[in-house]
Amino acid sequence: YKPESNDLSAETIEAFLKKFLDGKLKQHLLSQDLPEDWDKNPVKVLVSSNFESVALDKSKSVLVEFYAPWCGHCKQLAPIYDQLAEKYKDNEDIVIAKMDSTANELESIKISSFPTIKYFRKDDNKVIDYNLDRTLDDFVKFLDANGEVADSEPVEETEEEEEEAP
């Protein structure tokens, strides 16, 4: 939570605490500015301010990678994710997107390890965690099955598998 002004008088602190205790304050969330070219590349760039309008658009299914710039697994995934986005760039029903979770926060989704990949299904906005191998073939199977792939083995989670947020 963050005060609306930098004035730290007794009155403003008291007003801030009253709003907090009354549940009238909104949590202050980190957000980058929306890049002008956020939708120019096959992988769309999401920030806090455009997340809901893109990921929760009921006319499209959206696969979102929540990443950290310093994450080694995220860097390994980048070329595969780019290939996936290239494959689906002309598909009107599917959007491939990514969000830097170290610089953008969401009230409704908490990310604790990187990369975290979530699928926001069109029509019902059901959120499905992607737990298959991070291969182009498995991503394609997952997307073509609208997130309902049962015949693939989930990735075995190990401490080295994903990097925890600091």
C-alpha positions, 0 to 999 in steps of 0.5 A: 500500500502506498500513500497518495501523496508524499506529505507525511503530516499527522493528518495524512497519516491518520487518513491513510490508516483510516482508509487502510483499516476501512478496507478502502485502499487498493494495494500498490502494484508494480507496473512497467509502462506499456511499450508502444510496440507491445503487440508488434511481435509474435510474442505480445508484451504484457504489463500490469495495465494491459494484462486483463484486457489481453489475457481475459479477452473472452474471444481469444485463448492466451498463453502467458509466460511469467518470467524474470530477466535473470532466470536461466530457465526463462532464457532457455525457453525464449527461442522455443517460445518465440518459435511457438508465437511465430507458429500461431501469429496468424491464428485469431484465436490464440495469443502468445504473451509474456510478462516480466513478473519482477517489474509487474504485479497482479492482484489476482495472480501470485507468481513464486517461481520462474518461468510460470506458464498459464493458459487463459482459455477463451469463452470461460477464462478458465486459468490452466497451469502449463505443466508439460515439457517446455518443448515446441511439440508439447506446447503445440499439443497443449494449445491445439487441445485447448489446454486439455492434454491428458496424454502427456506426462507432467514435468517432474518438479525439482528444486533445480527445475524452476528458479524461485523468486527472491 
